[in-house]
Amino acid sequence: MPARKTSILVADDDPYILRLVESIMEVEGYHVLTAADGETALKLFIEESPDAVLLDVRMPGMDGFAVCRRIREFSQTPIVMITAKDSDNEKVEGLDAGADDYVTKPFSSKELAARVRAVLRRSRQWEDRPDPVFRSGDLEVDFARHTVSLAGNALDLSATEYNLLSYLAGNAGRWVSPDQILSSVWGDEYVGEHHLLRVNVTRLRQKLHDDPREPKYIATKINVGYMFLKPPSHP
């Protein structure tokens, strides 16, 4: 019996872009589902459970941001937003809505394929962690079960947020530069994308209820990087 192909849901109301992205993903060997509007994209997502989603932000009716937020209500499937050229607002809004990454129009087939491979790789890293449990105060990261809890309450983290937290916790007590984090968590092709890292650190801190002015978990030092503070029990 042949192995199941990795499936990608692509949503864009521009027929040319939709067909272009579909072709790029098919060449990469993915099974592609397509939708020309947000409502259809959400319906297909629920019915087909794709492995990743590519969402154009500007669709009539339910736009890409709304679809992303709806998906994040019940799933942490990797999402890449397709944004307009030089639109930082769209990038930020997409990440705030729960997207894992973005690609800017016009994009090359190599860039788009690399972005999709990266988010899929990060989502699969959940399965590649050792089995100890990391604890710091009320925070617990169980690598064997791929779960994170705070004061006994489970935290709903995306794969990217989980891997970011895991990397920082694995380097507890040591400063790591933005490029070290980007290379290790996202991949070498993301080195230099400090804005992407800042947004994800902010989102992670919010879920940890960690005040950056008086951090319990993640400290920041300008021109140096980030450090996960050592648990008090550590020597």
C-alpha positions in Angstrom: 0.0 0.0 0.0 1.6 3.4 -1.0 2.5 5.8 1.7 0.0 8.7 2.3 1.2 11.9 0.6 1.6 15.0 2.8 -1.4 17.2 2.0 -1.4 21.0 1.6 -4.5 23.2 1.6 -4.1 26.3 -0.5 -6.6 29.2 -0.4 -6.5 32.2 -2.7 -9.2 34.1 -4.6 -6.9 34.9 -7.5 -7.2 31.9 -9.9 -3.7 32.6 -11.3 -2.0 32.6 -7.9 -4.1 29.6 -6.8 -3.0 27.5 -9.8 0.6 28.7 -9.5 0.9 27.6 -5.9 -0.9 24.4 -6.6 1.6 23.6 -9.4 4.6 24.4 -7.1 3.3 22.2 -4.3 2.5 19.3 -6.7 6.0 19.5 -8.2 7.3 19.2 -4.6 5.3 15.9 -4.3 2.4 17.1 -2.1 -1.3 16.3 -2.4 -2.9 19.7 -2.9 -6.4 20.9 -1.9 -7.5 24.2 -3.2 -10.1 26.8 -2.2 -11.0 30.1 -3.8 -12.5 31.7 -0.6 -12.2 31.5 3.2 -15.4 29.7 3.9 -14.5 26.9 1.5 -11.0 26.7 2.9 -12.3 26.3 6.5 -14.8 23.6 5.3 -12.0 21.7 3.5 -9.7 22.0 6.5 -12.3 20.4 8.8 -13.2 17.6 6.3 -9.7 16.7 5.0 -7.3 17.6 8.0 -4.4 18.7 5.8 -0.8 18.7 7.1 -0.2 22.4 6.4 -2.2 25.4 5.1 -1.2 28.3 2.7 -3.6 31.2 3.2 -3.8 34.4 1.2 -4.7 37.2 3.5 -6.9 39.2 1.1 -9.9 37.1 0.3 -13.5 38.4 0.1 -15.9 37.5 2.9 -13.8 35.5 5.4 -10.3 36.6 4.8 -7.1 34.7 5.6 -6.7 36.2 9.1 -10.3 35.1 10.0 -9.6 31.6 8.7 -6.4 31.4 10.6 -8.0 32.4 13.8 -10.8 29.9 13.3 -8.4 27.0 12.7 -6.4 28.0 15.8 -9.5 27.5 17.9 -9.1 23.7 17.5 -5.9 22.9 15.6 -2.2 23.6 15.6 -1.6 22.6 12.0 1.2 24.7 10.4 -0.1 27.8 8.6 1.8 30.0 6.2 0.2 33.4 5.3 0.6 34.8 1.8 1.0 38.6 2.2 1.4 41.6 0.0 4.8 43.0 -0.9 6.4 45.1 1.9 3.2 44.9 4.1 4.6 44.6 7.6 1.1 45.1 9.0 -0.2 42.0 7.2 2.8 40.0 8.4 2.3 41.0 12.0 -1.5 40.5 11.9 -1.0 37.0 10.4 1.5 36.0 13.1 -0.8 37.5 15.8 -3.7 35.4 14.4 -1.6 32.3 14.9 0.2 31.7 11.7 3.6 30.0 11.8 5.2 31.9 9.0 4.5 34.1 5.9 5.7 34.5 2.4 5.5 37.8 0.5 4.2 38.3 -3.1 5.9 38.0 -5.5 7.6 34.8 -4.4 9.8 32.2 -6.1 8.9 28.6 -6.2 12.0 27.8 -4.3 11.2 30.2 -1.5 7.6 29.0 -1.2 8.7 25.3 -1.1 11.3 26.1 1.5 8.8 27.9 3.7 6.4 24.9 3.6 9.2 22.4 4.2 10.3 24.5 7.2 6.9 24.6 8.9 6.4 20.9 8.3 9.8 20.1 9.7 9.1 22.2 12.8 5.7 20.5 13.4 7.4 17.0 13.2 10.0 18.0 15.7 7.4 17.3 18.3 8.2 13.6 17.7 12.0 14.0 17.9 12.5 15.1 21.5 14.1 13.2 24.4 11.8 12.1 27.2 12.9 14.0 30.3 10.5 16.5 31.9 11.8 20.0 32.3 10.4 22.1 35.2 10.8 25.7 36.2 8.5 27.0 38.9 5.0 26.4 37.8 6.1 25.5 34.2 6.4 21.9 33.1 7.6 20.7 29.7 7.1 17.0 29.1 9.1 16.1 26.1 7.9 12.5 26.0 4.2 13.5 25.8 4.9 16.8 23.9 2.9 18.7 26.4 3.4 22.0 28.3 1.6 23.0 31.5 1.6 26.1 33.7 0.4 25.7 37.3 -1.2 22.4 36.3 -3.1 23.8 33.3 -2.3 22.6 29.8 -1.0 25.3 27.4 -2.1 25.2 23.8 1.1 25.9 21.9 1.7 25.7 18.2 4.6 23.5 17.0 6.7 26.6 16.5 6.0 27.9 20.0 6.7 24.5 21.5 10.1 24.1 19.7 11.0 27.7 20.6 10.3 27.0 24.3 12.1 23.7 24.1 15.2 25.3 22.6 15.3 28.1 25.2 14.6 25.7 28.1 17.4 23.4 26.8 19.8 26.3 27.0 18.5 27.5 30.4 20.9 29.9 32.1 22.7 30.7 28.9 22.3 33.7 26.5 21.5 32.7 22.9 21.6 35.1 20.0 18.6 35.7 17.7 20.4 34.0 14.8 21.2 31.0 16.9 17.6 30.6 17.8 16.4 31.2 14.2 18.9 28.7 12.8 18.0 26.0 15.4 14.2 26.4 15.5 13.3 27.6 12.1 16.3 26.7 9.9 19.4 28.3 8.5 17.4 30.0 5.8 15.7 32.1 8.5 18.8 33.7 9.9 18.4 37.4 10.0 14.6 37.4 10.3 14.6 38.9 13.8 11.1 40.3 13.4 9.7 36.8 13.0 11.5 35.8 16.2 10.3 38.8 18.2 6.7 38.2 17.3 6.9 34.5 18.3 8.7 35.3 21.6 6.0 37.9 22.4 3.3 35.3 21.7 5.0 32.7 23.8 5.5 35.1 26.7 1.8 36.0 26.6 0.9 32.3 27.0 3.4 31.9 29.8 2.0 35.0 31.5 5.6 36.2 31.6 6.2 40.0 32.0 9.3 40.9 30.0 9.9 43.8 32.5 10.1 41.3 35.4 10.6 37.9 33.6 10.2 34.6 35.4 11.1 32.6 32.3 12.4 34.5 29.3 14.8 37.4 29.7 16.0 39.7 26.9 19.2 41.6 26.6 19.6 44.2 23.8 22.3 43.3 21.3 22.8 39.9 23.0 19.7 37.8 22.7 17.4 35.8 24.9 17.9 33.5 28.0 15.6 31.1 29.7 16.2 31.8 33.4 17.6 28.9 35.3 15.1 27.2 37.6 15.8 28.1 41.3 16.4 24.4 42.1 19.4 24.3 39.6 22.8 24.5 41.2 
